[in-house]
Amino acid sequence: MTPSSRLLLRSASRSAVVAAFTMALAGFAPSVMAQGVIAPPPGDQPIAPQVPPALTAPPTPPPAASGQPRMVGPASVADLAERLSNAVVNISTSQKVDGAEASPGPAVPKLEAPQGSPLQDFFNDLLQGGGDNDAQRVQSLGSGFVIDPSGIVVTNNHVIADADEITVNFADGTKLDAKIVGIDPKTDLAVLKVEPKVPLSSVAFGDSDKVRIGDWVMAIGNPFGLGGTVTVGIVSARGRNINAGPYDNFIQTDAAINRGNSGGPLFDMYGNVVGINTAIISPTGGSIGIGFSIPSLLAQNVVSQLREYGEMRRGWLGLRLQAVTDDIAEGLGLPSARGALVAGIVPKGPSDNGEIKVGDVVTRFDGRDVATSRDLPRIVAETPVGKAVEIGILRKTAVDRPIETVNVQITLGRLEDSDKEVASAEQKPGDAPAAQAAPMPDAATLGMRFSDMTPELKTRYELADELSGVVVTDVAPESAAADKGIEAGAVVKEIAQEPVTTADDAKAKLTKLRADGRRNALMLMADKAGDLRFVVVPID
């Protein structure tokens, strides 16, 4: 497969710069333009100016043939587009970068004139952007929309990221400098402020939860610098996770979205903003009918906080979560593989009060259903800090007891975005020193050899001092445990939701599960740092 045929996730806008020295040699002035983007008109002309709707007259329809309708096909969206276009803006940014960073393609060979020739200064100015420490201006184009007549504009964070200058271009040709009110990289949203002389046309957020697959939607934006472009399509899917951030919940649409559409609105047929166009999947960089928009309900909460505080203040529950797989659901006796499994509780966090326990499955939060482990962090983050919420959980206290439904109340803390927390969350266990050769484990322990916790084993596997449980010292290749990713140095905390403290306990519990005819063993494992996860190991 060639690189051009690979399916790549691309942002719907791209910053690039090209030093057009060949045009300068041909007698043209040097220009800088975004790669794959039509260059803006020279001088003070607006980027792809649009004639104000008030100055245009609707075309006179041709006379209808006898007995025939004047128009056939889908209903026109012209009235809707005309009403909304003035609130959609083009956003242009510029940034000074080093020449090496600005060049998107192969290095350009240095042009040299004969020694002492004045042309050498011309070549230097051309290739180095006029000197200035070899710096160049990178220009980027994107979209946005006005949500407040006083001059509040919403766009994507990646449209204005690292920009030195931000200019908002309106459909009537007006250009206004913008200041950043607040940004949220986790949802890729930004709020800007301009100072208009008169109130601006604005649009309102709608309810993205009411949008159904198959509903018609309309995108207006600035693809490739062509401002005021209107495209229409349908909602293709909802709740898409494209691994763009921790709170992915995108609306997928086949309305054409290209580079430059980023930050533009996705309207329903009532003229409400139900999404913010953010990304596309494409092998070429152009639209192939797979675009993604941030749902308006998520965006509305972020925009509101950015306007009020200039930053995000997200709720925090203080739980480490794990997906509920079919195997885990069977091991816990759950009716279905739904909810978020509690694999750990952050010490001194909001949930460290004994109400929630490791092994609980969260199914409802503050009156909202929790379908998967990815839903819960997003719902919690959208909840105000300090709010006391009711949480519905499923709990099984022992392997021979039925599932209990329990409701608890937790007061949310605030999620702090510190480098220390991020580093802790992303810490990966290192390779443990190889254990000394030992006889291979037997089938009764599912391919694992156990040992009681000792200071020597803590040193060998770099285990945390406070960690307790049973240490896995050997795993047979191609065993059930090896297939589940269990390695020497892992610590077993529970088997079938019952604590184990010695190697004999662990072996006895696994033997009993086999004798009882159980097909799987649900095990709570800890890594060297003490982070927990549930593992379901098949019993041969």
C-alpha positions in Angstrom: 0.0 0.0 0.0 1.4 3.4 -1.0 1.3 6.4 1.4 -1.3 8.1 -0.9 -3.6 5.2 -0.5 -3.5 4.9 3.2 -6.6 6.1 5.1 -5.5 9.0 7.2 -7.3 11.1 9.8 -6.7 14.8 8.9 -7.8 18.0 10.5 -10.2 19.9 8.3 -7.7 22.8 8.1 -3.9 22.8 7.3 -1.2 25.3 8.0 1.6 25.4 5.4 3.8 27.9 3.5 5.6 27.8 0.2 8.4 30.2 -0.8 7.5 30.9 -4.4 11.0 31.9 -5.7 10.3 30.6 -9.2 7.5 33.1 -9.5 9.8 35.9 -8.3 12.3 34.9 -10.9 9.6 35.2 -13.6 8.8 38.7 -12.6 6.1 38.1 -10.0 6.2 39.3 -6.4 7.0 36.6 -3.9 3.9 35.2 -2.2 3.1 32.9 0.7 0.1 30.7 0.6 -1.1 27.6 2.4 -0.4 24.4 0.6 -3.4 23.1 -1.3 -5.3 26.4 -0.5 -6.2 29.0 -3.0 -4.3 32.2 -2.2 -6.3 35.2 -0.9 -6.8 38.1 -3.2 -4.2 40.8 -3.1 -4.5 44.1 -1.3 -7.3 44.8 1.1 -9.8 42.6 -0.6 -11.6 40.1 1.6 -11.0 36.4 1.3 -13.6 35.1 -1.2 -16.1 38.0 -0.5 -19.7 37.2 -0.7 -22.4 39.6 -1.9 -24.7 40.5 1.0 -28.0 38.7 0.5 -29.9 42.1 0.8 -28.2 43.2 -2.4 -29.2 40.2 -4.5 -32.5 39.6 -6.1 -34.0 36.1 -6.4 -34.0 34.9 -9.9 -37.2 34.9 -11.8 -38.4 31.3 -12.3 -39.1 30.2 -15.8 -42.7 29.9 -16.7 -44.1 26.5 -15.8 -45.3 24.2 -18.5 -49.0 23.4 -18.4 -49.7 20.9 -15.6 -46.1 20.6 -14.6 -44.5 21.9 -11.3 -42.0 24.6 -11.4 -39.4 22.7 -9.4 -38.6 19.0 -9.0 -36.2 17.2 -6.8 -35.4 17.8 -3.1 -36.6 21.0 -1.4 -34.3 24.0 -1.7 -32.3 25.2 1.3 -31.6 28.6 -0.3 -33.8 30.5 2.2 -32.1 28.8 5.2 -28.6 29.4 3.8 -29.3 33.0 3.1 -30.5 33.5 6.6 -27.5 31.9 8.2 -24.6 32.8 6.0 -23.9 36.3 7.5 -23.2 34.7 10.9 -20.5 32.3 9.5 -17.1 33.9 9.3 -13.7 33.1 7.8 -10.8 33.0 10.1 -7.2 33.8 8.9 -4.2 33.5 11.1 -0.5 34.2 10.7 2.5 33.0 12.6 6.2 33.7 12.4 8.3 30.5 12.3 11.8 29.5 11.3 12.3 28.9 7.7 13.1 25.2 8.2 9.8 24.7 10.1 7.8 26.5 7.5 8.9 24.5 4.5 6.4 21.6 4.0 8.3 19.9 1.2 11.8 18.9 0.1 14.6 21.4 0.9 15.1 24.1 -1.7 18.7 24.3 -2.9 20.4 27.6 -2.0 20.7 30.0 -5.0 24.1 31.5 -5.4 25.2 34.3 -7.7 28.8 35.0 -8.8 31.0 36.3 -6.0 30.3 40.0 -5.3 27.1 40.0 -7.4 24.2 42.2 -5.9 21.9 39.4 -7.0 23.0 37.3 -4.0 21.3 39.8 -1.6 18.1 39.4 -3.7 18.3 35.6 -3.5 18.9 35.8 0.3 15.9 38.1 0.8 13.7 35.8 -1.4 14.6 32.6 0.3 14.8 33.9 3.9 11.7 36.0 3.9 13.6 39.3 3.8 16.1 38.3 6.4 14.7 38.7 9.9 16.6 35.8 11.3 15.5 33.4 8.6 11.9 33.7 9.8 8.8 33.3 7.6 5.1 34.0 8.0 2.8 31.0 8.0 -0.8 31.7 7.1 -3.8 29.4 7.9 -7.4 29.6 7.0 -10.4 28.2 8.9 -14.0 28.9 9.8 -16.1 30.0 12.7 -19.5 31.4 13.6 -20.9 34.3 15.7 -23.0 33.2 18.8 -23.4 36.7 20.3 -24.1 40.0 18.4 -21.5 41.7 20.7 -18.7 39.8 18.9 -18.3 36.3 20.4 -17.0 33.9 17.8 -16.6 30.1 18.2 -14.0 28.0 16.2 -11.6 25.1 16.6 -8.6 25.4 18.8 -6.3 24.0 16.1 -7.4 26.8 13.7 -5.9 29.5 15.9 -3.3 27.5 17.8 0.1 29.3 18.1 -1.1 32.2 16.0 0.4 35.6 16.4 -2.4 37.4 14.6 -6.1 36.3 14.2 -8.4 38.1 11.7 -12.1 37.4 11.4 -13.5 38.0 7.9 -17.2 38.6 7.4 -19.4 38.0 4.4 -19.8 41.8 3.7 -16.0 42.2 3.5 -15.4 43.5 7.0 -12.2 42.4 8.7 -11.8 42.6 12.5 -8.9 41.6 14.7 -9.8 39.0 17.3 -8.5 38.2 20.8 -8.7 34.8 22.4 -11.2 34.5 25.2 -10.3 30.9 26.1 -9.3 27.6 24.5 -9.8 24.0 25.4 -7.4 21.6 23.6 -9.2 18.5 25.0 -12.3 19.3 23.0 -10.5 21.3 20.3 -12.6 24.4 20.9 -11.8 28.1 21.1 -13.8 31.3 21.8 -12.7 34.6 20.2 -13.8 38.2 20.8 -14.0 41.0 18.1 -15.1 44.6 18.6 -17.8 45.4 15.9 -19.2 48.9 15.4 -22.7 47.5 15.0 -24.3 44.3 16.3 -23.5 41.2 14.3 -25.7 38.5 12.9 -25.6 35.5 15.1 -26.8 31.9 15.4 -27.9 29.8 18.3 -26.9 26.3 19.5 -29.5 23.5 19.1 -29.9 20.2 20.9 -27.5 17.7 19.3 -29.1 14.8 21.3 -32.3 15.2 19.3 -30.5 14.8 16.0 -31.2 11.4 14.4 -29.2 9.4 11.9 -30.6 10.3 8.5 -31.6 13.8 9.4 -30.6 16.5 6.9 -27.8 18.9 8.0 -26.0 21.8 6.3 -22.4 22.9 6.7 -21.2 26.5 5.9 -17.6 27.4 5.9 -14.4 28.4 4.2 -13.0 25.3 2.4 -9.7 26.1 0.7 -10.3 29.8 1.2 -13.6 29.8 -0.6 -15.7 31.6 2.0 -19.4 31.2 2.3 -19.5 27.7 0.8 -22.7 25.7 1.6 -22.8 21.9 1.5 -25.7 19.6 2.5 -25.8 16.0 3.6 -27.2 13.8 6.3 -26.2 12.6 9.8 -24.4 9.4 9.0 -23.7 8.3 12.6 -23.5 9.5 16.2 -21.2 8.9 19.1 -18.1 8.3 17.0 -14.8 7.8 18.8 -11.9 8.8 16.5 -9.3 8.9 19.3 -8.9 12.7 18.9 -9.3 13.3 22.6 -10.6 12.0 25.9 -14.2 13.2 25.3 -14.8 12.0 21.8 -18.5 11.9 20.9 -18.5 13.1 17.3 -21.4 13.4 14.9 -20.5 11.9 11.5 -21.9 13.5 8.4 -21.5 13.1 4.6 -21.9 16.8 4.0 -18.8 17.9 2.2 -16.1 19.1 4.7 -12.6 20.0 3.5 -9.6 21.8 4.7 -10.7 25.3 5.8 -14.1 24.0 7.1 -12.6 23.5 10.6 -14.5 25.5 13.2 -17.5 26.1 11.0 -21.1 25.2 12.0 -23.2 22.2 11.2 -26.8 23.3 11.1 -30.0 21.3 11.3 -32.9 22.3 9.0 -34.3 24.7 11.6 -31.1 26.8 11.5 -29.7 25.7 14.8 -26.0 24.8 15.3 -26.0 21.1 16.2 -22.2 20.5 15.6 -18.9 22.2 15.0 -17.0 20.7 12.0 -13.6 19.5 13.2 -12.0 16.6 11.3 -12.3 14.4 8.2 -11.0 10.9 7.2 -9.5 11.0 3.8 -6.7 9.4 1.8 -6.1 12.6 -0.2 -7.0 15.5 2.1 -10.3 16.1 0.2 -13.8 15.2 1.2 -14.8 11.6 0.7 -18.1 12.0 2.7 -16.7 11.1 6.1 -16.6 14.2 8.3 -16.9 14.7 12.1 -18.5 17.5 14.1 -18.4 18.2 17.9 -21.9 17.9 19.2 -23.5 21.2 20.3 -24.4 20.0 23.8 -20.7 19.3 24.5 -19.6 22.5 22.8 -22.2 24.7 24.5 -20.9 23.7 28.0 -17.3 24.3 27.0 -18.1 27.7 25.4 -20.1 28.8 28.4 -17.2 28.0 30.8 -14.6 29.6 28.5 -16.6 32.8 28.4 -17.2 32.9 32.1 -13.8 31.7 33.4 -11.4 31.8 30.5 -10.7 28.1 31.2 -12.4 24.8 31.7 -13.5 23.6 35.1 -14.4 20.0 34.8 -16.0 17.7 37.4 -13.8 14.8 38.7 -14.9 11.5 40.3 -11.5 10.1 41.2 -12.0 6.6 39.7 -9.9 4.4 37.5 -12.2 2.7 35.0 -12.1 -0.3 32.8 -14.3 -1.5 29.9 -16.9 -4.1 30.7 -16.2 -6.9 28.2 -18.3 -9.9 27.5 -15.9 -12.0 29.6 -16.0 -9.6 32.5 -19.8 -9.4 32.4 -20.0 -13.2 32.5 -17.5 -13.3 35.4 -19.5 -10.7 37.4 -22.8 -12.2 36.5 -24.0 -9.0 34.8 -27.1 -9.1 32.6 -25.2 -7.4 29.7 -21.8 -5.9 28.9 -22.7 -2.3 29.8 -21.5 0.3 32.2 -18.1 1.3 33.5 -16.1 -1.1 35.7 -14.3 0.5 38.7 -10.7 -0.8 38.6 -9.3 1.6 41.2 -10.0 4.5 43.5 -7.7 7.6 43.6 -6.5 8.1 47.1 -8.0 11.3 48.7 -10.2 11.7 45.6 -14.0 12.5 45.7 -14.8 8.7 45.7 -12.4 7.8 48.4 -15.1 7.7 51.1 -16.0 4.0 51.1 -19.2 4.4 49.1 -17.8 3.0 45.9 -15.7 -0.2 45.8 -13.3 -1.8 43.3 -15.3 -4.2 41.2 -18.5 -2.0 41.2 -20.0 -1.3 37.8 -21.4 2.2 37.3 -24.6 2.2 35.2 -26.1 5.6 35.9 -24.7 9.0 36.8 -26.8 12.0 37.8 -29.8 10.6 36.0 -28.0 9.7 32.8 -27.3 6.1 31.6 -23.7 5.1 31.4 -23.3 2.7 28.4 -19.5 2.3 28.3 -16.4 3.2 30.3 -15.7 6.1 27.8 -19.1 7.7 28.5 -18.6 8.2 32.2 -15.5 10.5 32.1 -17.3 12.7 29.5 -20.5 12.9 31.5 -18.6 13.6 34.7 -16.5 16.3 33.0 -19.7 18.1 31.9 -21.1 18.1 35.5 -20.4 21.2 37.6 -17.6 21.0 40.2 -19.0 20.6 43.7 -22.3 19.1 42.7 -23.6 16.2 44.8 -24.7 13.5 42.3 -26.4 10.2 42.7 -24.6 7.2 41.1 -26.2 3.9 40.3 -24.0 0.9 40.5 -24.2 -2.9 40.2 -22.2 -4.7 43.0 -21.4 -8.4 43.5 -19.8 -9.1 46.9 -19.0 -12.8 46.3 -19.0 -15.3 43.5 -22.0 -17.2 45.0 -24.1 -14.1 45.6 -26.5 -12.3 43.2 -25.9 -8.8 41.8 -27.1 -6.0 44.0 -28.3 -2.6 42.8 -26.9 0.2 45.0 -27.2 4.0 44.8 -24.5 6.2 46.3 -24.0 9.9 46.5 -20.6 11.6 45.7 -19.7 15.3 45.7 -17.6 16.0 42.6 -14.1 17.5 42.8 -12.3 19.5 40.1 -10.2 17.8 37.5 -6.8 19.4 37.6 -4.8 19.3 34.4 -1.3 19.2 35.9 1.7 17.7 34.2 2.2 15.4 37.2 -1.2 13.8 36.8 -0.8 13.3 33.1 2.6 11.7 33.6 1.2 9.4 36.2 -1.8 8.4 34.0 0.5 7.6 31.1 3.2 5.8 33.2 4.0 2.4 31.7 5.4 -0.5 33.7 9.0 -1.1 32.8 10.5 -4.5 31.9 11.1 -6.5 35.1 14.3 -8.4 35.4 14.1 -11.9 34.2 13.3 -14.4 36.9 15.5 -17.4 37.5 14.7 -20.5 35.6 12.1 -22.6 37.4 9.9 -25.6 36.5 7.0 -24.7 34.2 3.7 -23.9 36.0 1.0 -26.5 35.9 -2.5 -26.2 34.4 -4.2 -25.9 37.7 -2.9 -22.3 38.0 -3.7 -21.4 34.4 -0.1 -21.3 33.4 1.1 -19.1 36.3 3.5 -19.7 39.2 2.7 -17.8 42.4 4.8 -16.7 45.3 4.1 -14.9 48.6 5.0 -11.2 48.6 8.6 -10.7 49.9 11.0 -7.8 50.1 13.2 -9.7 47.6 10.4 -9.9 45.1 9.5 -6.2 45.6 13.1 -5.3 44.7 13.3 -7.7 41.8 10.1 -6.5 40.1 10.4 -2.9 41.4 7.0 -3.2 43.2 5.6 -0.3 45.3 6.4 -0.7 49.0 2.7 -0.6 50.0 1.7 -3.2 47.4 0.2 -6.5 48.8 -1.1 -9.7 47.3 0.4 -12.7 45.5 3.2 -12.2 43.0 3.2 -14.0 39.6 6.8 -15.2 39.2 6.5 -17.2 36.0 4.0 -17.5 33.1 4.1 -20.4 30.7 4.3 -19.5 27.0 1.1 -20.0 25.0 -0.9 -20.5 28.3 -4.2 -18.9 29.1 -2.5 -16.3 31.3 0.1 -15.4 28.6 -2.7 -14.9 26.1 -4.3 -12.3 28.4 -1.0 -10.4 28.7 -0.1 -11.4 32.2 3.6 -11.3 32.8 6.0 -12.1 35.7 5.9 -9.3 38.2 2.2 -8.9 38.1 0.4 -9.0 41.5 -2.9 -10.9 42.1 -5.2 -9.0 44.5 -8.4 -11.0 44.1 -9.7 -14.1 42.4 -13.5 -14.4 41.9 -13.9 -11.2 43.9 -12.3 -12.8 47.0 -8.9 -11.4 48.3 -5.8 -13.6 48.1 -2.8 -13.0 50.4 -0.7 -16.2 49.8 0.3 -18.4 46.9 -1.6 -21.3 48.5 -4.8 -19.2 48.6 -4.5 -18.3 44.9 -3.9 -21.9 43.8 -6.7 -23.2 46.0 -9.3 -20.7 44.7 -8.4 -21.5 41.0 -8.6 -25.2 41.8 -12.1 -24.7 43.3 -13.3 -22.7 40.3 -12.2 -25.6 38.1 -14.0 -28.1 40.3 -17.1 -26.0 40.3 -17.2 -26.1 36.5 -16.5 -22.4 36.0 -15.3 -21.5 32.5 -13.4 -18.3 33.5 -11.5 -16.9 36.4 -12.1 -13.2 37.2 -8.8 -11.8 38.6 -8.0 -8.4 40.0 -4.4 -7.6 39.1 -2.0 -4.8 40.0 1.0 -3.5 38.1 4.3 -2.5 39.8 2.9 1.0 40.6 -0.3 -0.4 42.2 -2.7 0.5 39.3 -5.5 -2.1 39.1 -7.2 -3.9 36.2 -9.5 -6.9 35.9 -8.4 -9.8 33.8 -10.7 -12.8 32.8 -8.6 -15.9 32.2 -10.3 -18.9 30.6 -10.1 -22.1 32.7 -9.0 -25.0 30.4 
